[in-house]
Amino acid sequence: MFTKIKNNKGFSLIETALVLLVVSASIFAFVSINNLQVQKTALENYSKDIASTYQTFLDAFIKYVQKVNPATSTTYTCTTIKADPDRFLPDSFPCTDSFGQSLKGRVSFKNGVIYSYFVYGDPGSVNVSNYLNAFNIKIPVQLINFFIQTTGNLSDINKKFLVIQNRTTIYQTTPTGYATASAFDIFGDDNTFISSLPIFNFAGQNYTIGLWSLYVASGVYTFRRVDLTNATSDYNLQVGEEAIIYFDTTQSTTKNLRIATNEGLYQMFIWAKYDTSINNYSVVLYPNNQSYSNAFKIIGLWLDEGTYLGYGTGTASGFGLGRIIEGGLLLCYFSTYRLGKFMIAWHKVVGSVVYGRLYYFVQRWDNTTTPWSSLGTINVAGSRNGTLIILVRRLL
């Protein structure tokens, strides 16, 4: 027969041991959960610090570039910008990121104008992996996820963190995910710059990280106009960017606008000087620089002399731009989505009408398989009327 040994509280030693075991397990679980929460909070703060540092530097970098106005793609160091007498950066700004990398900025050009801004870290001899491993970031997908989180801490959605792997693959992050981009998408004509980027080794791959933007200054778009009058290849307008084209109809009756189109919305203005001797000569835009036989459905309304109202319907082989050659102003909007290609337009012309004529018309490209990849060529039929001024702006 065994005697149950008890402690001074009346519990058996076995019961006491079980209680201590349960308590110890609870304390261990609490400490583990608490440690995870501490690590999560530390990572969130780290992410916010990186976002703040890069955003501050990018804003200062853009202002500095606007001041010095470089003619070609150029790299500037943070220390150079910080030393500028206009004080684009505060004295307390460290010029290193939270990984210990020295900060630099690259302004890239495309078709002779500024295309993008990229600020990035140069690790030098710093072991960036040690910083990442301290937060349990040990594989590439965790690195990308970290910068998805960091992008969410930016105050401007037009800025994107880039994670560039092996100087070839570019991951462009958003607050909810990422997309891959080409070097041309990011750097324009400066696309070979990617091969000279400073790198750090992480999980067996080489990486560069940085913050990128198109024409952004202090959180707003900077107006940008490019002259495509003498362009020899199609230019890809970015959202908010505008092209100007001078079409001398005395030299030619056709003008390739040299604008590459993506699925989106575009706005176009055409101005022609008044010439009351010209009457009823049409202007046509041929998308993709070719004619599509009777593929365009048209409906139009017009008002003459302030009283006469007319209307008409029909088909055409391109987008009709009315009688703008007579003199006046045309405003039109294009939807370039493959499944919905159409134009809405208004224009005021003079011609031989005393009070001028007002037109409103809509046209649909009756085709859902052909992509609209080039805005097209404008053809002027009949009489010529000096130089037309054409403005094209990408809205979406």
C-alpha positions, 0 to 999 in steps of 0.5 A: 500500500502506497502513501500519497505524499502531500505538500503543505497546501494539501495537494499531492506532489503529482498534482502539484507537478501537473499544475506546474506543467500546465502553468509552464506551458501556458506561460511558454505559449503566451511568450511565443505569441507575444514574441510573434506580435512583437516581431510583427510590430517591429516588421511593420515599423521597419516597413514604414521607415523604408517607405518614408525614407524612399518617399522623402528621397524620391520627392527631393530627387524629382525637385532637384532634377527639375532644377538642374534640368539634365539633357540625358539620363543621369545618376545623382547621389543623395549626398549631392542632392543634400548638399544643394543650397536649395536644401531639398533634403533636411540636414537630419536625412541620413542618405542611407536606407534601413538596410544600410545602403547608400541612396542614389537616384536615376532620371531616365529619358525616352524620345528626348524627354524625361520618362521616369525617376528611380531612387535605389540603394547601393549596398557597397559592402553592406550585407543586406541579407542580415537585415532581412534575416533578422525579420525572418525574411529568408526566401524571395517570395517573402522579400516581394511580400515585404515590399508589397506591404511597404508599398501600402505605406506610401502616400502616393499610389503613383509610386511603386517599389521595384524588386529587381532580380538578377538585373533582368526580372522586375517586380513592380509592387502594389499594396495588393500584389505585384506585376512584372515589367520590362526594362523599357517599361521602367527606364524607357530609352535608358533600358540598358541601365538595368545591367549596371545596377548595384546588387546585393545577394539574398537567397542565392539571387542578386537583387536591387530594390528602389522606388520608381515613378513616372513624372511625379513631383510632390505627389502630383503629375507634372505636365509633360508634352512631347513634340511628335511632328518629326517622329519616325516611330510610334511613341507610347504616351503615358497617362497624363502625357500629351503629344503635339503634332504640326501637320502642314497640309501644304506639304502632304495630305497624310500625317502618321501621328506616331502614337502607340495606343494601349487599351484606354481612353485618349483625347484629341484636339485639332485646330485649323485656321479659318478659310471661308473659301473651303467647303465640305472637304472631309478629314479621316483618321485611319487607325493602325494606319490602314483602311478598314472597308466600311467597318465604321458605323456613324451617326451625326447631328449638325446645326447651321445658321443657328436654325437648321438642324440636320442628321445622318447615318452611314458607314466609312473605312476610318474615323471621320473627323468632319470638315475641320479642314474648313477651319475651327476646332475639333474635340474628340475622345477615343476608346481604344479597348479591343471590345469597345473601339469608338469615338465621340466628337464635337467640332465647330467649323466656318467654311462658307457658312455665315455663322459657322456649323456645329457638329456632334457625331459618334462612330463605332469601329465594328470589330472586336478582334483587331487590337488598336495598336497605333492611333493612326494616320490622318488623311485630308481630302481635297483642299489644303489649309495650311498647318493643322495643330493636333494635340493628343492626350492619354487619359487612361 
